[in-house]
Structures are given as C-alpha cells and as structure tokens.
C-alpha cells in the first residue's frame, strides 16, 4: 500500500516536467552534506548550472524521510506521564520551540506552547502515531519529516550547495531523502489535493454494527481499550499476518495471568440477549474472551483460546438480572501470553437494536448489501470457529431512519439471525492520511492522477481535464465510487 509520500512523489514527477532547472535531477535525492541552512548534492551543478547562482531561486526543499535527531544538549522526559497528559515535563526546554515535532519512542508530539521552557504544551499522538504512557527518562528527539525550507535568492554556489531559509530545526542526517519542488509549487497544496482526492473517493468496505465502542479499532485509540492487570505491551499493529479484518489489530503481551484490555462499558437491558463475535490469535500462551457484568463485577461468559491461528470466538448470552452494563475483556489465560485481537469486535442484540452510524456514513446511498455471517467450521473448543470458513449469505436490508432536524438524525435497526451476526457492505471514503508516512489502500496511480486534476483545476489550467479523465478511467477499473466526478470533459459516473 502506498504512503502519502509515495503519492506526493508521483504527483511531483508530473509537476517537475515544466521546470527546466530541475531536468535531470533525481526525483528524490540524498544530500551528501546537510545542515539546518545548506543542502549539498553534486548533481545540482551539472552542465552549465555553475554559471547561474539564481538557477534554483524560489524552489522549496522538503525532508521526505522519517528521521529524528537528538538536540545538541540531550533532552529526556522528566517523571511519569499518562498517555493523555498534554503538559510534558522535560530535562530542558531551552532548544525546543513552539512548532517543533518531538519523537519519544514511536510517538510524535507537536509542541504548541511553552517553547524554550518546561513543561511544554503538546498534542499527543501527532501525525497518526499512538500516544503511550511515559515512565520518565525517555530520550526526546527532534522529528524532521515534512519540514520545508526555501532556496535563497542567489542561494546556489554554482557548484553543489544550496542555501535555504528558514533553516530546518536541526541538522538532518547526511543522505536524508529530500524533494526539490518545482518553481511555483509547494508541499501544502499538493498534500491538500491528495487528501481531498482520498476523501472524495469511496471504496467497498465491510462494517459490523456493534454495541461495543470502536469495534473496528478505527479510532486508533488505546483509551477505548483500557488496561486490565499487568501487561508489558498493549498496542495497535498493522502487520498483515496479525490483522485478519480491518486496518489494525490490538496486540497484548503479558508476564502475569489476567492481564489485557477491556472495552468501554455498554448499557444493556436484562431482557436482551447479546451475540458476541470476535477473531483472536494466541501467538503464545492463551487468551480469554470474557463477557463481563460491569454492574456486579462478575464474568458472564468466558472462552479461552490457545490457537496460534486466527480463531473466531462466537456465543450468545442472555443479560442476567440486575445487569445494567457489560464490557468485553481480552485477558491472558497463562502468565506468559502474547495475543492479538482483530476487528470486528461484534456485539449485536439478537432481538434487534438501533445502532449509531459511524461518522463517515453520511448518506444511505453508501449502503450496498446486508449479509448473514455464518459461523463456519468449529475449532478446538466450544464457542470457537475457523473464521471466514463459510460463505456469507444475503440478508434483508436493515431499517434506516433519517430525520435531519433531530439531535441524532440517523438510526439503523437490525437483528442477527440466530447465532449469525449481520455485516454491511458499504462505500466508505479513504482515510485522508494524517502523516507523510501513513499508508492507504487507495491505488497509487489513481490517487496521484486525481490529485493532479484537483491541482490544475484550482489554477484554471486546462490540463485538469486530461488528468480528470485518467482518474475516472482508473476509478472505473478499480470499482471506486465518488461524490464528485474528477473528470470534466464529458459526463461520466464513477462506479
């Protein structure tokens, strides 16, 4: 799957064709020497370039590699912080300015206040990273990905060095990937066009209505899957082997019994029966899937899986008397355990219930089909099955109620059949991508051509018609649908 940087690179390949000064230069190049204010590369002085110190005036240099560097005076985290703390205490804030992006482990934090001092005011989980608790003592480095500087007037030395300003926030490592933008273009509108192209492109998507919040882990927020007991790792992962359905899976590693994660509590009624379905995989040890009576603090149903292959836990259970709230827990069944939980964490009421629609489902036209999901081949223990081993069957359409003047304008009502939950085939827009290194399932060539159509249209450049037509043809072959036609030279409908 392409990253946003890869789509941006494909767009630049076209935009740079009109800039003679960049002809012959690699699309992505690695400066042999790199400082906050200079970029050195031998190809810059090729041919007759040495005769013109103004050759690269007005071009922008963008750091196109996910690198971070230590501050000249090393900085560390001071004291413990939760994953939601936005006041960051550090050993020294002297070199850290507002607007810096900090890297602590795998998390990025945007500094919005307190620059030059401590504590700093930060945005946690910046650029699509996951916010995690900090124990104190972790190294704080300066993340440079996406920083942009412009070539000064007369800023080429005629040999191999560009002088740029404003300077990068730290000296990038020599050999770091950079993009050199053509005259008249800058990264922001290109990135905006890419995000717009993704936002307006609808692709087939499977969604399960569920009583459990963030059942597809789409929010990428561990706060929706709170810690239970003692664990050494609780994170989301995107490695294909560890995700059966959806965009990411929950990964837990423990060294003690009954460590793991839990859903948020859900309101229920005693007369209801809940159908639970969730894929799990125990890489080592075992995992317990527990329907929890939050009101009484007791377990209603427990299924333990020790299979290293994906196993679907599925059962229907009546809500006991006096139970007002339930939650679904995933806990270690052995002291040393490593397990994965994949979307979708399904909880559907067998007698029917109204479900909230996700924010991206804004119109009924996005609905395609409703499907019964059969249990398939039984697995090793009771209430466990081999997932996706039975063909899904067409179900009746759910009831969709819409009243736009209401506080909650839409409602979806459905009921599973026996022990078979209902999945919905929908059209969903692609994610807009929160960072340069974020990946998308969208086809790279399509995203680039649609973005080019948007960029040229905004400048009233007639080339937008050509690129729009190219995007429409690709969309047709990829079976994408959209709310707006990228082509304009003739009337077509994306299907």
N, C-alpha and C positions, 0 to 999 in steps of 0.2 A: 504494500500500500504506500502511496507517495506521501511525503511530508509536504508541509506548506512551502518549505524552502525549495523542494524539487519542482513544485508547480510554479513558483516565482522564477526559478531558473529557466523553465520552458517559456514563460512569458518574456523574459529578458532576451532570450535568443532571437525573438522577433523584433522587439523594440530596438535592440542594438544594431540591427541591419541598416538603419537610417543614419547612424553616427559613424562617419568615415574615420574619425580619430580612434575608434575602438576596433576597427577592422584588423583582424589578425591576432588580436589579444585573446587569450583563453577566456571562456565564459566565466569560469571560476578559477581564480589563480591564488597562489600562496606566496605572499611576500617573503623574500629571503631575509629581510630585516623589517621589524615592525616596532614602532613606538607610539606613544599617545598622539604624536603630531606628524609622523612620517611613515610612508609606505614605500618599500623598496622592492622593485622587481625588474629584472634585466630586460624583459620584453617591452617595457614602456619606452625605451629608446631605440626601437627597431627602425630601420630605414632612415628616413630624413627627419625623424622626430626630434633629433637633437638640435635642429635649427629653430625650434619653436617652443619657447618656455611656456607659452599660453595654450599649448595644444589641448590640455585636459581641464582648462578652466571650466568651472560650473558643474563638473561631474561629481557624483556622490559615491563614497566608498561605504559599503555595508559589510559588517562582520557576519559571515554566513556559516559559522561553525559554533557548536555549543561548547564554548570554553569558559573557564573562570580562572582567575589568578589571585594569589594572595596579596593583600595590601603590603606596602613596603614595611610597615610595622604590623606584624601579625595580629589579627583580631580573633577573639574567641567569644562564645556565649557565656554570659555570667549568670549562673544559677539556673534552676529548673523553670521550664515554661510548658504550658499545655499546648495542644495543637491549635487552640483557638486564641491564644494570647497574642495581642497585636502591639503590645509595648515590649520591645526587645531590648534587654539589658546586655551590653557588650563590654569587653575589657577596655575598649577605647573607640569613641566615635569620631575622633578628630579627622580621619581621612575619608569618612563616609558622608556623602552629600545626599540631599533630597533628590530623588530620581534614580539613584543607584539601585541596581538589582543585585541582591545578595544571594549567595549559594551556601546552604548549610546541608550537607549530605546531598540528598536528591531533591530537596525542596528549594524553591526560589521564593524570595521575599522582596517586594517592592517597597523602598523607603519613601514614605510620604510626608514625614515630619521628623523634627529633632536632629536633622543632619548636622554633623560636627560635634554632637554631644551624645550622651547616653542617659536614659534609654531612647531608642529610636521608635517612631511610629511606623508600622509596616503593614502591608497587605500580605496575608499568609497564602500559601499555595498559589503563587503567581505563575502565570504562563502555563496553566494547566497541571502544575505539579501538585502533589498531595502534601498537605500540612501534617506534620508529625510532632509529637511531644519531644522536648529537648531536655536533656539531663543537666546540661551545663558543661562547658569545656570544649564544645564542638568548634571546629575551625569555621570562620566566616570569611568567604572569598567574594571577589567581585565578578559577577557574571557578565560577559561581554556580548553574548549573542544578540544580534539585531541592532547594535549601536551603529550610528551613521555619522560620518564626517564629510565635509565638502572640500574639494581641492581649491586651494587659494588661487587668486588671480596671479598668474605668473608663477604658480606653485610647482612647476616641473623644472628640475635642474638640468634638463637636456640630456641626461644620461639614464638614470634608473630610479630617481627618487621623487615622490610626490609629497608636498607639504599640505597638510589638511588642518581644518579647524571647523567647529570647536573640537578640541582633542578628545580622543577616547578616554574613558575614565581610568584606565590602567594600560600599561604596555601589553598589547596582546602577544601571545607566544609567536615566535617566528614560524612561518609556514601555515598560519591560520588561514582558512578559506575566506575569501572576500569576493563580493560582487562589485564591479565598477559600473555604475549606472550611466546610460547614455544621456547626453545633454537634453534638458527639458523634462526629464522623468525622475521620479523619486520613489522610494520604497512605500511610503504610506498609501498613495492612491493605488498602487499595484496590489498591495496586501488587501486593501478595502475591496477592490474588484474581485479578487479571489474569494474573499469571504462572502461577498454578495452572490457570486456565481454558485457557491455551495448552498447558501441559504435559500436560493430560489430554485434549487434542483431537488426534486422529490424522487425517492428511490424505494423499492419494495422493502418492507420492514415487518418483522414479527413482533407483536406486543401482547402480553398476557395481562388482562385486568387482575389486580391483586389487592387484598386488604392491607398488605404489608408495604410500608413506605419504601420508595427507592428499590423496588423489587428487581429492577434490571441493572442496578448499580450505576445508573446513568448519571447521577449527581457526582460520582467520584468523590464521595464524602464519607470518611470513616465515622463521622459523628452520627450517621444514620445506622451504623452497625457498631454499637458501643462495646467496649471491652468487658469481658467477663473473666474473672480469675486472673491467673498469671500466664502471660504469653511472652515469647521472645520476638515474634513477628506478627504483625497484623497490618496487611497492606492490600492494595489492589494491584493486580498484574494483568498484562495484556499478551503474554506469550501464548501463541495459538494452541499449544499442547495442553495448556492449563485453563482454557476457556472453551466451554462447549457451545454455548449460545451467548449472544450479546457482545459487548465491547470490552468487558473486563471481568475478572473473577476476584473473589475475596480469598486471600492466601493467609493461612494461620500456621504458625509453628509454636509448639509448646514443649515445656520440660516438666509439666505438672498436670495432674488429672483435672478435668473440668475447666480448662482454660479455653477461651474462644471469643465469640462475638454474639450479639443479640440484636434482633430488630427492635425498633421502637414499639411501645405498647399500642395495641389497637383496640378500640371499643367494640364490644360484641354484645349479643343478647342470648340469654340462656336457651331459648328455643331454637337457636340456629345450629347448623352442622357445618363445619369448615372442612373443605378439601384442600389438603396440602400437597404440593408437588415441587421438588427441588433437586437439581443434579449436584452430586458431591463426589469427591475423589480423595481417597486417603493415600497419599504418597508413602506414608509410614504410619505405624500405629493405627488409630481408628478415629472416626468422627461420629458424634452423636447428634442426630437431628431431633430437637425437643420442642414440642408444643407446650408452652409454659402458661399456667394460670397465674397471671401477674397479680390479680386481686388476692388470691390465697397464698401466693408464693410457693406453689407446688407444680410438679410436672404432670401434664395431662397424658402425653404420649411420647415415647422415646423409641427411636430406631437407630441402631448402631451399625455402621458400615466400615469394613476394613479393606474393601476392594481398591486396588490401585487404578483400576479402570473406572471411567465415569459410571455412576450408578444413580438412578433416579429413586429418591425416596418419595413414596406416594401413599397417603392414607386419608380417610375421612373420619372425623371425630366430632361427637356432639359436645357442645359447650356445657360444662357442668353447672349445676345450680349455684347461684351466688357469684358466678364468674362475670365480671364486668369488662375485663381487659385480658387479652392474650398477647404473647410475643413468640417469635420463633428463634430458638437458640441453636448455635453450632458450637459444640464443645468437644474437647479431646476425650476420647474413650480410653486412652492409655496415656501414661505420664509423658512419654516422648512420642509426640504425634506431629505430623505435617499434613495438612489437608487443604482442599480447595472447594469453594462453593461457587457455582456458576449460575448466571441468570438462566431461567427466571425463577425467583422465589415466589411461588404462586400460593395464594390463599384465596379461594373462592367459596362463597356460601352456596351449598347445594340447593337451598330453597329459593335462590335468587337474591340479588342485591344490586343497589346502584353504586357505580364506581366513578371516581373522579377521573377526568380525562387528563392525560399529560399535556403540558403547556404547548408542545409542538403540534398537537392535534387541534386544529382551529376550525376545520370545516368537515362536514360529513362526506364530501367528495373524496377525502383521503381514505375512506373505508373501501376495502376491496372484497374480503371474504371473512367468514367466521368458520372455524374449524374445531371439531372434536379431536382431542389429543389422546389417543389410546395408550394404555399402559405398556403394551408390548410384552417381550419375553421376561418372565420372572428371573430375578437374580438370586443371590445366595441366601438372603434372609427374608423373613416375612416383611411385606410392605416395601420391597425393593425390586427394581426392574432395570432392564437394559434400556437406556434412553434412546429414543428415536428409532426403535426396532419395529414399530408398527406404523403403517400408513395413516396419515391424518385424514379424517372424513369431513365432508362439508356439513356445516351446521346452519341452523336458522339464523338469520341476521338478528343481532341484538336490537333492543329498543333504544333509540337515540332521541332524547328530548332536548329541545332548544327553546330558550326564552331569553332573548338578549337583554331585556331590562332587569332581569333578576341579578342578585348579587352573585349567585352561582348559575351562570346562564346555560350550562350543558350538563346533562346526566346520561349515563349509559347503564342500562339494566340488562342483566343476563343471568342465566343459571346453568351450571355444568350438568352433564348427563351422567348420573351415577358417579363413578369414580374417574370420569374423564373431564378434565378442565377444558375451557374454551380459550383458544388462541385467535387473535385477529390479524389478518393480513392487511396492512395499511401502506399508504405512501407517506414517507417521512423525509423532511429535508435533511440534507447532510449537515453535520456539525460545522460551524464556521471556523473552527480551529483556533485555539487560544494562544498558540505559540508557533514559532517558525519550525520547530521540530515535531509538532503534533502531526499525527497521521490521519488520513482519510481513506474511506473505502471508495471514494469517487475516482473515476478513471482520470489519469493524469492529463492525457491529451484533451479530453473534453473540458476539464476544469480550466486548463490554460486557454483554449480557444474561446470559451465563454467569457473568461476574464478579459481577453483581448477585445472582444466585441464590446464589452462594457466600457473599457478604457477609451477606445476610439469613438464610441458614440458620445461619451461625455465631452469630447473635443470636437464634435461635429465633423469628424474625419470619415469620409465615405467608406474607408476600409472596414468599418464596423459591419457593413452588410456581408462582406465576404466571410469574416470570422463568425458572424452570427449564423450564417448558413452552414458553415462547417460544424459549429456546435450543435445545431439542430440535427444534422445527419448522424453525428455521433450519439446524440441522445436517443434517437430513434433505434439505432442498433443496440444500444445498451438498455433499452426499455426504461429510460428515465422519463419522469413526467415533471411538469413545472407550472408555476403560477404565472409565468410571463415568458413569452417566446423570445429566445435570444436572437432569432433571425428576424429580418425586417423586409427583405427584398420580395418576398412572396408570402402568402398566407399558408401557414403550416401549423399543425397541432402536434405537440410532443406526446408520445405515448410510451 
